[in-house]
Amino acid sequence: MPAAATGETPRPSERKPLWLLSCVLSLCVGLLFYMAASRSIDNDARVLFDSLAHSTKQNITTRVKSYANLLRGAASLFRASSQVSRAQFHDYVDNLDLQRNFPGVMNLNYCVALGEAQRPAFETAMRRDYPPGRDGYPAFAIDPPGPRERYSVLLYIEPIASAPEKYGYDIASRQPIADALARSRDTGAISNSGLPVPMPGRPQLTGMAMRLPVYRNDLPISSVEQRRAAYLGSVGLGYDLGLMVRGVLAEMPVRNVRLTLFDIGQHASEPLPLARAARPVYDSAAAGRDAPWWQPPGSRKYLSSTMLIDYNGRVWQALFSVRKSDLYTPFETYLPWLALLVGFTGSMLLYTVFHTLASSRLRAIRMATVMTDELRASQLRLQLSHQKLRRLAAHADQIKEEERKRIAREIHDDLGQNLLVLRIDADMLASRTQQRHPRLHARARATLGQIDTTIRSVRQIINDLRPTVLDLGVNAAVEWQAAQFRLRTGIACEVSESHCDISISDQCATALFRILQESLSNISQHANASRVQITLEKSRDSVSMTVRDNGVGAGVERRNKQGSFGLVGIEERIKLLGGTFLIDSSPGAGMCIQVSVPLDAGGEEVHRPQAAD
């Protein structure tokens, strides 16, 4: 027989395969945890890297825009005056404090446009007016020498110490730059060739330049021909691209991020495939470092992101790359192994717990079954209790309505008739004593008025107990209650009906009337309303009543406050009739109460309106 059937403890050889299986399964779970943790860390690193790359791109764009604004300010200096001297330009640039306010900017400069016919006289005037050493400038000479059709000679460079060798340099001697200057002259826009500026003796600098045309301020510049005629030269800005990029990268919280910039021309809308032999404009990798800008295909050690940067009409393609390990925190480095250990250990512990609890599983199931049966029985008893309470409340309410009806009828039949006979006698007495006994006549008239007051009080008591208008149907009862509400409160109350004669049971009509009474009572006491609209509608198999006001409304917490039973009573009345109850209200938006009951609610006997006595 099996050991479980005989009560014997299984031998270790019988348990060993189960423990080996649990170890294998636990190891598989641990490996799944390891893979999930690694993938999660890689995804987080990718999101972080993309965010940092996008932020760095925005910072570079912001720096370039600030340089462009600086260039426009320098152009405005020449636009504001017909003649700007070297001293004035020096003072202007000195006040800008380029090193502190515009990191990376090496100098601001101005070059004048000349023709070959103007060159000799211009050189002579410059050597005469600005001898060597004045303002720190060297001797003036146009470089490179030789006749050319057009010249763009650097005339002002501030600070001059940043590039004294460029004084007198003809920047249009390089054809790409001459083409960029011509486009800028004709369009009035900022120009740049996209080529680094040669910096003799300073190979560590990556010099870049931006230029903006300067026109005569007394000539129009609306068309290309007008701009060419008014063209004087251009103001330029030289900056160290490497210094600017290093400053932006230094703001990143992650170190060792590599940024490589390529000039891909104009009007590029998406990154271009680049050959491995492509030469970048700038590479943040250390000089001499044996690390190509491209990464081997399928490399899993690096993350890279390619973005486009607008550089005043030209486009830089920026390649950001970083080792994944540089993005990991020390905790994230060991997190996959920790997940492996947790998965393996947790699975083993779960197996141990399940194995330990296996012997008591049947007992737990039996206990759960017993508790479930007891809970279901308790719920059934609770439901039966609720049903009994509801039927008891309905019975009590029905008895109360019947008692009210009986009392009102007895008052009407007994006390009302006696008062009517008494009034007839008093009226006859007053009529007979009118001529002969004035004092007795006055007394009789006073008694007659007292009897009339008593009759009105009796009628009011009868209406409070159960209005006789209910015998005329629910339509008449609703209209009568609305009229009484208008008379008592002065609030405008409108009644609209879809049918002139709605036939429902007496119990249903009484419930709708009591609900209307309770709703109007709440409006007069709490709503602070100026208008009430009552709608009574009949559909194919139900009748609905809506009471809407334009008062202050009430939130959920106010409607459900302790000690408030008006709305609860309305809801219970409707549930007893098998109908529906809806309330729509919010503070400051008024309240709308809508009830709907079946036409056959309240029994088979349907109330029919009868003629009044």
C-alpha positions as CSV (number, residue, x, y, z in Angstrom):
1,M,0.0,0.0,0.0
2,P,1.2,3.6,-0.5
3,A,2.8,5.3,2.4
4,A,0.2,8.0,2.6
5,A,-2.6,5.4,3.0
6,T,-0.8,3.5,5.7
7,G,0.3,6.6,7.6
8,E,4.0,6.0,7.1
9,T,6.4,8.8,6.4
10,P,7.8,8.8,2.8
11,R,11.4,7.8,2.6
12,P,14.1,10.4,1.5
13,S,14.5,8.6,-1.8
14,E,10.8,9.2,-2.5
15,R,11.0,12.9,-1.7
16,K,14.3,13.6,-3.5
17,P,12.9,13.9,-7.0
18,L,10.4,16.5,-5.8
19,W,13.1,18.6,-4.2
20,L,15.3,18.4,-7.3
21,L,12.3,19.5,-9.5
22,S,11.6,22.4,-7.1
23,C,15.3,23.5,-7.4
24,V,15.1,23.4,-11.2
25,L,11.9,25.4,-11.2
26,S,13.2,27.9,-8.7
27,L,16.4,28.4,-10.8
28,C,14.2,29.0,-13.9
29,V,12.1,31.6,-11.9
30,G,15.4,33.2,-10.8
31,L,16.6,33.4,-14.4
32,L,13.3,35.0,-15.4
33,F,13.7,37.6,-12.7
34,Y,17.3,38.2,-13.9
35,M,16.1,38.8,-17.4
36,A,13.2,41.0,-16.4
37,A,15.5,43.1,-14.1
38,S,18.1,43.5,-16.8
39,R,15.5,44.5,-19.4
40,S,13.9,47.0,-17.0
41,I,17.3,48.6,-16.2
42,D,18.1,48.8,-19.9
43,N,14.8,50.4,-20.7
44,D,15.3,52.9,-17.9
45,A,18.8,53.7,-19.1
46,R,17.4,54.2,-22.7
47,V,14.7,56.6,-21.4
48,L,17.2,58.5,-19.3
49,F,19.7,58.7,-22.1
50,D,17.1,59.9,-24.6
51,S,16.0,62.5,-22.2
52,L,19.5,63.7,-21.5
53,A,20.3,63.8,-25.3
54,H,17.2,65.8,-26.0
55,S,18.0,68.2,-23.1
56,T,21.6,68.6,-24.4
57,K,20.3,69.3,-27.9
58,Q,18.0,72.0,-26.5
59,N,20.9,73.6,-24.6
60,I,23.0,73.6,-27.8
61,T,20.1,75.2,-29.8
62,T,19.7,77.8,-27.0
63,R,23.4,78.6,-27.1
64,V,23.3,79.0,-30.9
65,K,20.2,81.2,-30.6
66,S,22.0,83.4,-28.0
67,Y,24.9,83.8,-30.4
68,A,22.6,84.8,-33.2
69,N,20.9,87.4,-30.9
70,L,24.4,88.7,-30.0
71,L,25.2,89.0,-33.7
72,R,21.9,90.9,-34.4
73,G,22.8,93.3,-31.6
74,A,26.2,94.0,-33.2
75,A,24.5,94.6,-36.5
76,S,22.0,97.0,-34.9
77,L,25.0,99.1,-33.7
78,F,26.1,99.6,-37.3
79,R,22.5,100.1,-38.4
80,A,22.0,102.9,-35.8
81,S,24.9,105.0,-36.9
82,S,26.3,105.9,-40.3
83,Q,29.9,105.5,-39.1
84,V,31.1,103.2,-36.3
85,S,34.7,103.7,-35.3
86,R,37.1,101.1,-33.9
87,A,37.0,102.7,-30.5
88,Q,33.2,102.6,-30.4
89,F,33.2,99.0,-31.5
90,H,35.7,98.2,-28.8
91,D,33.7,99.8,-26.1
92,Y,30.5,98.0,-27.3
93,V,32.1,94.6,-27.2
94,D,34.0,95.3,-23.9
95,N,30.6,96.1,-22.2
96,L,29.2,92.8,-23.3
97,D,31.7,90.8,-21.2
98,L,31.8,87.9,-23.7
99,Q,33.7,85.5,-21.5
100,R,31.2,85.6,-18.7
101,N,27.9,86.2,-20.5
102,F,28.5,84.2,-23.7
103,P,30.8,81.2,-23.0
104,G,32.6,79.9,-26.1
105,V,32.5,83.2,-28.0
106,M,36.0,84.3,-28.8
107,N,35.4,87.6,-30.6
108,L,33.0,89.9,-32.5
109,N,34.3,91.3,-35.7
110,Y,33.3,93.5,-38.7
111,C,34.5,93.1,-42.2
112,V,34.1,95.7,-45.0
113,A,33.1,94.8,-48.6
114,L,35.5,96.2,-51.2
115,G,36.0,96.1,-54.9
116,E,39.4,95.9,-56.7
117,A,39.1,99.6,-57.6
118,Q,38.7,100.6,-54.0
119,R,41.4,98.4,-52.5
120,P,44.6,100.6,-53.0
121,A,43.0,103.8,-51.5
122,F,41.5,101.8,-48.7
123,E,44.8,100.2,-47.8
124,T,46.5,103.5,-47.9
125,A,43.9,105.2,-45.6
126,M,44.1,102.3,-43.1
127,R,47.9,102.4,-42.8
128,R,47.7,106.2,-42.4
129,D,44.8,106.3,-39.8
130,Y,45.7,103.2,-37.9
131,P,49.4,102.8,-37.5
132,P,50.8,99.5,-36.0
133,G,50.3,99.1,-32.3
134,R,47.3,101.5,-32.0
135,D,44.5,99.9,-29.9
136,G,46.6,96.7,-29.9
137,Y,46.1,96.0,-33.6
138,P,49.1,94.9,-35.8
139,A,50.0,96.6,-39.1
140,F,47.2,96.4,-41.6
141,A,47.6,94.4,-44.8
142,I,45.0,92.5,-46.8
143,D,45.7,88.8,-46.7
144,P,46.0,86.8,-48.9
145,P,47.6,89.3,-51.3
146,G,46.8,89.5,-54.9
147,P,44.1,91.2,-57.0
148,R,40.5,89.8,-56.8
149,E,37.2,91.1,-58.0
150,R,35.6,91.4,-54.5
151,Y,37.0,91.5,-51.0
152,S,35.5,91.0,-47.5
153,V,38.3,92.3,-45.2
154,L,38.2,91.9,-41.4
155,L,38.5,95.4,-40.2
156,Y,37.5,95.3,-36.5
157,I,38.2,92.3,-34.2
158,E,37.3,92.6,-30.5
159,P,39.1,91.5,-28.4
160,I,42.0,91.7,-30.9
161,A,44.1,89.4,-28.7
162,S,41.8,86.5,-29.6
163,A,42.9,86.5,-33.3
164,P,45.4,89.2,-34.2
165,E,46.5,87.2,-37.2
166,K,43.0,87.6,-38.7
167,Y,43.3,91.4,-38.9
168,G,43.1,92.3,-42.6
169,Y,42.2,88.8,-43.6
170,D,39.9,88.5,-46.7
171,I,37.4,85.9,-45.6
172,A,35.9,85.8,-49.1
173,S,39.1,84.3,-50.4
174,R,37.6,80.8,-49.6
175,Q,34.9,80.1,-52.1
176,P,32.4,78.4,-49.8
177,I,32.6,81.4,-47.5
178,A,32.2,83.8,-50.4
179,D,29.1,81.9,-51.5
180,A,27.7,82.0,-48.0
181,L,28.4,85.8,-47.8
182,A,26.6,86.4,-51.1
183,R,23.5,84.5,-50.0
184,S,23.5,86.4,-46.7
185,R,23.9,89.7,-48.6
186,D,21.0,88.9,-50.9
187,T,18.6,87.5,-48.2
188,G,19.6,89.6,-45.1
189,A,19.8,86.4,-43.0
190,I,22.6,85.0,-40.9
191,S,25.1,83.0,-42.9
192,N,27.6,80.3,-42.1
193,S,29.5,78.0,-44.4
194,G,29.5,75.1,-42.0
195,L,33.3,74.8,-42.3
196,P,35.7,75.2,-39.3
197,V,37.7,78.4,-39.3
198,P,41.5,77.7,-39.6
199,M,43.3,78.7,-36.4
200,P,47.0,78.7,-37.1
201,G,49.0,77.7,-34.0
202,R,45.9,76.7,-32.1
203,P,44.9,73.2,-33.4
204,Q,43.0,72.5,-30.1
205,L,40.4,75.1,-31.1
206,T,37.4,74.3,-33.3
207,G,36.7,77.7,-34.6
208,M,33.3,78.4,-36.1
209,A,31.8,81.7,-37.4
210,M,28.4,83.3,-38.0
211,R,27.9,86.4,-40.1
212,L,25.1,88.9,-40.6
213,P,25.1,91.6,-43.4
214,V,25.3,95.3,-42.7
215,Y,23.5,97.8,-45.0
216,R,23.6,101.5,-45.3
217,N,20.9,103.0,-43.1
218,D,19.9,105.7,-45.7
219,L,19.0,103.3,-48.5
220,P,16.1,100.9,-48.9
221,I,16.7,97.1,-48.6
222,S,13.3,95.7,-49.7
223,S,14.6,93.8,-52.8
224,V,17.7,91.9,-53.7
225,E,19.0,94.7,-56.0
226,Q,18.4,97.3,-53.2
227,R,20.3,95.1,-50.7
228,R,23.2,94.7,-53.0
229,A,23.4,98.4,-53.6
230,A,23.2,99.2,-49.8
231,Y,25.6,96.4,-48.7
232,L,28.5,97.7,-46.6
233,G,29.9,94.5,-45.1
234,S,29.0,92.1,-42.3
235,V,29.4,91.6,-38.6
236,G,30.7,88.3,-37.5
237,L,31.0,86.2,-34.4
238,G,33.8,83.6,-33.9
239,Y,33.4,81.0,-31.2
240,D,35.1,77.8,-30.1
241,L,32.7,75.0,-30.9
242,G,34.6,72.6,-28.6
243,L,34.4,75.0,-25.6
244,M,30.7,75.5,-26.2
245,V,29.9,71.8,-26.5
246,R,32.1,70.8,-23.5
247,G,30.2,73.4,-21.4
248,V,26.9,71.9,-22.4
249,L,28.1,68.3,-21.8
250,A,29.4,69.4,-18.4
251,E,25.8,70.2,-17.3
252,M,24.8,66.6,-17.9
253,P,24.5,64.4,-14.7
254,V,26.1,61.5,-16.6
255,R,29.8,61.7,-17.6
256,N,31.6,60.1,-20.6
257,V,28.8,61.0,-23.0
258,R,30.3,61.3,-26.4
259,L,28.9,63.9,-28.9
260,T,29.8,63.9,-32.6
261,L,28.6,66.7,-34.9
262,F,28.3,66.4,-38.7
263,D,27.4,69.2,-41.0
264,I,24.8,67.7,-43.5
265,G,24.0,70.8,-45.4
266,Q,20.8,72.7,-45.7
267,H,17.1,71.8,-45.4
268,A,17.6,68.3,-44.0
269,S,14.4,67.0,-42.2
270,E,15.7,63.7,-41.0
271,P,19.0,62.1,-40.1
272,L,21.1,60.9,-43.1
273,P,23.1,57.7,-43.3
274,L,26.7,58.6,-42.9
275,A,29.7,56.8,-44.3
276,R,32.3,55.6,-41.8
277,A,34.8,57.8,-43.5
278,A,32.7,60.9,-42.9
279,R,34.7,63.6,-41.1
280,P,32.8,65.2,-38.2
281,V,32.8,68.9,-37.5
282,Y,33.4,68.2,-33.9
283,D,34.0,65.1,-31.8
284,S,34.0,65.3,-28.0
285,A,36.2,62.1,-27.8
286,A,39.7,62.8,-26.4
287,A,42.3,63.6,-29.1
288,G,44.3,60.6,-30.2
289,R,41.8,58.2,-28.7
290,D,41.4,55.1,-30.8
291,A,37.6,55.1,-30.8
292,P,35.8,55.6,-34.2
293,W,32.6,57.7,-34.0
294,W,30.6,54.8,-35.3
295,Q,29.8,51.8,-33.2
296,P,29.9,48.1,-34.4
297,P,26.5,46.9,-35.6
298,G,24.5,45.1,-32.9
299,S,26.7,46.4,-30.1
300,R,24.9,45.9,-26.8
301,K,27.4,47.8,-24.6
302,Y,26.5,51.2,-26.0
303,L,23.4,53.4,-26.4
304,S,23.2,56.0,-29.2
305,S,20.8,58.6,-30.3
306,T,20.8,60.7,-33.4
307,M,19.2,64.2,-33.6
308,L,19.2,67.2,-35.9
309,I,20.2,70.7,-34.7
310,D,19.3,73.8,-36.7
311,Y,22.4,75.9,-37.1
312,N,21.1,79.1,-38.7
313,G,20.1,77.7,-42.0
314,R,22.4,74.7,-41.9
315,V,21.8,71.4,-40.1
316,W,24.0,69.5,-37.7
317,Q,23.5,65.8,-37.3
318,A,24.3,65.1,-33.6
319,L,25.3,61.6,-32.6
320,F,25.1,61.0,-28.8
321,S,26.7,57.8,-27.5
322,V,27.5,56.4,-24.1
323,R,28.3,53.1,-22.5
324,K,25.3,51.5,-20.7
325,S,27.4,50.9,-17.6
326,D,28.0,54.7,-17.3
327,L,24.2,55.1,-16.8
328,Y,23.9,52.5,-14.1
329,T,23.9,53.3,-10.4
330,P,26.0,50.9,-8.2
331,F,22.7,49.3,-7.1
332,E,21.5,48.8,-10.7
333,T,24.7,47.1,-11.5
334,Y,24.0,44.3,-9.1
335,L,20.2,44.4,-9.3
336,P,19.9,41.5,-11.9
337,W,21.9,39.2,-9.7
338,L,20.0,40.2,-6.7
339,A,16.7,39.5,-8.6
340,L,18.1,36.1,-9.5
341,L,18.8,35.3,-5.9
342,V,15.4,36.7,-4.8
343,G,13.6,34.7,-7.4
344,F,15.4,31.4,-6.6
345,T,15.1,31.9,-2.8
346,G,11.5,33.0,-3.0
347,S,10.5,30.1,-5.1
348,M,12.2,27.7,-2.8
349,L,10.4,29.3,0.2
350,L,7.1,29.1,-1.5
351,Y,7.6,25.4,-2.3
352,T,8.5,24.8,1.3
353,V,5.4,26.6,2.5
354,F,3.1,24.8,0.1
355,H,4.7,21.5,0.9
356,T,4.2,22.1,4.6
357,L,0.6,23.2,4.2
358,A,-0.3,20.3,1.9
359,S,-1.3,18.0,4.8
360,S,-3.8,20.6,6.1
361,R,-5.3,21.5,2.7
362,L,-8.4,19.3,3.1
363,R,-9.1,20.6,6.6
364,A,-8.7,24.1,5.3
365,I,-11.1,23.4,2.5
366,R,-13.6,21.9,4.9
367,M,-13.4,24.9,7.2
368,A,-13.7,27.2,4.2
369,T,-16.8,25.3,3.0
370,V,-18.4,25.6,6.5
371,M,-17.6,29.3,6.8
372,T,-19.0,29.8,3.2
373,D,-22.2,28.1,4.1
374,E,-22.6,30.0,7.3
375,L,-21.9,33.3,5.5
376,R,-24.4,32.5,2.8
377,A,-27.0,31.6,5.5
378,S,-26.2,34.8,7.3
379,Q,-26.7,36.8,4.1
380,L,-29.9,35.0,3.4
381,R,-31.2,35.7,6.8
382,L,-30.1,39.4,6.5
383,Q,-31.9,39.6,3.1
384,L,-35.0,38.1,4.6
385,S,-34.8,40.5,7.5
386,H,-34.5,43.4,5.2
387,Q,-37.5,42.2,3.2
388,K,-39.6,41.8,6.4
389,L,-38.6,45.3,7.6
390,R,-39.5,46.7,4.2
391,R,-42.8,44.9,4.2
392,L,-43.4,46.0,7.8
393,A,-42.6,49.6,6.8
394,A,-44.9,49.4,3.8
395,H,-47.7,47.9,5.9
396,A,-47.3,50.6,8.6
397,D,-47.3,53.3,6.0
398,Q,-50.5,51.8,4.4
399,I,-52.1,51.5,7.8
400,K,-51.2,55.1,8.5
401,E,-52.6,56.3,5.2
402,E,-55.8,54.3,5.8
403,E,-56.1,55.7,9.3
404,R,-55.6,59.2,8.0
405,K,-58.3,58.6,5.4
406,R,-60.7,57.2,8.0
407,I,-60.1,60.1,10.4
408,A,-60.4,62.7,7.6
409,R,-63.7,61.1,6.4
410,E,-65.1,60.9,10.0
411,I,-64.2,64.6,10.5
412,H,-65.8,65.5,7.2
413,D,-68.9,63.4,7.8
414,D,-69.5,64.2,11.5
415,L,-67.8,67.4,12.6
416,G,-68.2,68.9,9.1
417,Q,-71.9,68.3,8.9
418,N,-72.5,69.5,12.5
419,L,-70.6,72.7,11.8
420,L,-72.6,73.2,8.6
421,V,-75.9,72.8,10.5
422,L,-74.6,75.2,13.2
423,R,-73.7,77.7,10.5
424,I,-77.1,77.5,8.9
425,D,-78.8,78.1,12.3
426,A,-76.4,81.0,13.1
427,D,-77.0,82.5,9.7
428,M,-80.8,82.3,10.2
429,L,-80.5,83.9,13.6
430,A,-78.5,86.7,12.1
431,S,-81.0,87.3,9.4
432,R,-84.0,87.4,11.7
433,T,-82.4,89.8,14.3
434,Q,-81.0,92.2,11.7
435,Q,-83.9,94.7,12.1
436,R,-85.2,94.2,15.6
437,H,-82.2,93.3,17.7
438,P,-79.0,95.0,16.5
439,R,-76.9,93.9,19.4
440,L,-78.0,90.3,19.1
441,H,-77.5,90.5,15.3
442,A,-73.9,91.7,15.8
443,R,-73.3,88.8,18.2
444,A,-74.8,86.4,15.8
445,R,-72.6,87.7,12.9
446,A,-69.5,87.3,15.1
447,T,-70.6,83.7,15.9
448,L,-71.1,83.1,12.2
449,G,-67.5,84.3,11.5
450,Q,-66.1,82.1,14.2
451,I,-68.0,79.1,12.7
452,D,-66.5,79.9,9.3
453,T,-63.0,80.1,10.7
454,T,-63.6,76.7,12.4
455,I,-64.9,75.2,9.1
456,R,-61.7,76.4,7.4
457,S,-59.6,74.9,10.1
458,V,-61.4,71.6,9.8
459,R,-60.9,71.6,6.0
460,Q,-57.2,72.3,6.5
461,I,-57.0,69.4,9.0
462,I,-58.8,67.1,6.6
463,N,-56.4,68.2,3.7
464,D,-53.4,67.6,6.0
465,L,-54.6,64.2,6.9
466,R,-55.6,63.2,3.3
467,P,-56.7,65.8,0.7
468,T,-60.0,64.9,-0.7
469,V,-58.6,66.1,-4.1
470,L,-56.9,62.7,-4.2
471,D,-60.3,61.2,-5.0
472,L,-60.3,63.2,-8.2
473,G,-57.1,61.6,-9.5
474,V,-53.3,62.2,-9.4
475,N,-53.5,65.0,-11.9
476,A,-55.9,67.1,-9.8
477,A,-53.9,66.3,-6.6
478,V,-50.6,67.5,-8.2
479,E,-52.2,70.7,-9.5
480,W,-53.9,71.4,-6.1
481,Q,-50.6,70.8,-4.2
482,A,-48.7,73.1,-6.6
483,A,-51.4,75.8,-6.1
484,Q,-51.2,75.4,-2.3
485,F,-47.4,75.7,-2.5
486,R,-47.6,78.9,-4.5
487,L,-50.1,80.4,-2.1
488,R,-48.1,79.4,1.0
489,T,-44.5,80.3,-0.2
490,G,-45.0,82.8,-3.0
491,I,-42.6,80.7,-5.2
492,A,-43.5,80.3,-8.8
493,C,-44.6,76.7,-9.5
494,E,-45.4,75.4,-12.9
495,V,-47.1,72.0,-13.7
496,S,-46.9,70.3,-17.1
497,E,-48.7,67.1,-17.9
498,S,-48.5,64.7,-20.8
499,H,-52.0,63.3,-20.2
500,C,-55.0,65.0,-18.6
501,D,-56.3,61.8,-16.9
502,I,-53.8,59.3,-15.6
503,S,-55.4,56.3,-14.0
504,I,-53.3,54.6,-11.3
505,S,-54.0,52.8,-8.0
506,D,-54.9,54.7,-4.9
507,Q,-51.8,53.5,-3.2
508,C,-49.6,54.7,-6.1
509,A,-51.4,58.0,-6.3
510,T,-51.0,58.6,-2.5
511,A,-47.3,57.7,-2.8
512,L,-46.7,60.2,-5.6
513,F,-48.6,62.8,-3.7
514,R,-46.6,62.3,-0.5
515,I,-43.4,62.4,-2.5
516,L,-44.5,65.7,-4.1
517,Q,-45.3,67.0,-0.6
518,E,-41.9,66.0,0.8
519,S,-40.1,67.5,-2.3
520,L,-41.9,70.8,-2.0
521,S,-41.3,71.0,1.7
522,N,-37.5,70.5,1.2
523,I,-37.6,73.3,-1.5
524,S,-39.4,75.7,0.8
525,Q,-37.1,75.0,3.7
526,H,-33.7,74.6,2.2
527,A,-33.5,75.3,-1.5
528,N,-33.9,79.1,-1.5
529,A,-35.4,78.8,-5.0
530,S,-37.5,81.2,-7.0
531,R,-39.0,78.8,-9.5
532,V,-40.2,75.2,-9.3
533,Q,-41.3,73.0,-12.3
534,I,-43.3,69.8,-11.9
535,T,-43.7,67.4,-14.8
536,L,-46.1,64.5,-14.8
537,E,-45.8,62.1,-17.7
538,K,-47.3,58.8,-18.6
539,S,-45.7,56.3,-20.9
540,R,-46.8,52.9,-22.2
541,D,-46.3,51.0,-18.9
542,S,-45.2,53.6,-16.3
543,V,-45.9,57.0,-14.9
544,S,-43.1,59.4,-13.9
545,M,-43.0,62.6,-11.9
546,T,-40.1,65.2,-12.0
547,V,-39.7,68.0,-9.5
548,R,-37.0,70.5,-10.5
549,D,-36.0,73.8,-8.8
550,N,-33.4,76.5,-9.4
551,G,-32.2,76.7,-5.8
552,V,-28.8,76.3,-4.2
553,G,-28.7,72.5,-4.7
554,A,-27.0,70.0,-2.4
555,G,-23.9,67.9,-2.6
556,V,-23.8,64.2,-1.8
557,E,-22.5,64.7,1.8
558,R,-25.4,67.2,2.5
559,R,-28.0,64.8,1.1
560,N,-26.7,61.9,3.3
561,K,-26.2,63.8,6.5
562,Q,-27.2,62.2,9.7
563,G,-30.8,62.7,10.8
564,S,-32.1,63.5,7.3
565,F,-34.8,61.0,6.3
566,G,-36.8,62.9,3.6
567,L,-35.0,61.6,0.6
568,V,-34.7,58.2,2.3
569,G,-38.4,58.0,2.7
570,I,-39.0,58.9,-0.9
571,E,-36.6,56.2,-2.1
572,E,-38.3,53.6,0.2
573,R,-41.8,54.5,-1.1
574,I,-40.7,54.1,-4.7
575,K,-38.9,50.8,-4.0
576,L,-42.0,49.4,-2.4
577,L,-43.9,50.1,-5.6
578,G,-41.2,48.6,-7.8
579,G,-40.2,52.0,-9.3
580,T,-37.1,54.0,-9.8
581,F,-35.7,57.0,-8.0
582,L,-33.1,59.4,-9.4
583,I,-31.7,62.6,-8.0
584,D,-29.5,65.1,-9.8
585,S,-28.0,68.0,-7.8
586,S,-24.8,69.8,-7.1
587,P,-24.1,73.0,-5.1
588,G,-25.3,76.1,-6.9
589,A,-27.1,74.2,-9.7
590,G,-30.5,73.4,-8.2
591,M,-32.0,70.0,-7.6
592,C,-34.0,67.6,-9.8
593,I,-35.9,64.6,-8.3
594,Q,-37.4,62.1,-10.7
595,V,-39.5,59.1,-9.7
596,S,-41.1,56.5,-12.0
597,V,-43.5,53.7,-11.0
598,P,-45.3,51.0,-13.1
599,L,-48.9,51.8,-14.0
600,D,-50.0,48.6,-12.3
601,A,-48.1,49.3,-9.1
602,G,-50.0,49.1,-5.8
603,G,-52.5,46.3,-6.6
604,E,-54.9,45.3,-9.2
605,E,-57.5,47.9,-8.2
606,V,-57.0,51.1,-10.1
607,H,-58.2,54.4,-8.7
608,R,-60.9,56.1,-10.8
609,P,-61.7,59.8,-10.3
610,Q,-65.2,60.4,-8.9
611,A,-67.3,63.5,-8.9
612,A,-67.0,65.6,-5.7
613,D,-69.9,65.8,-3.3
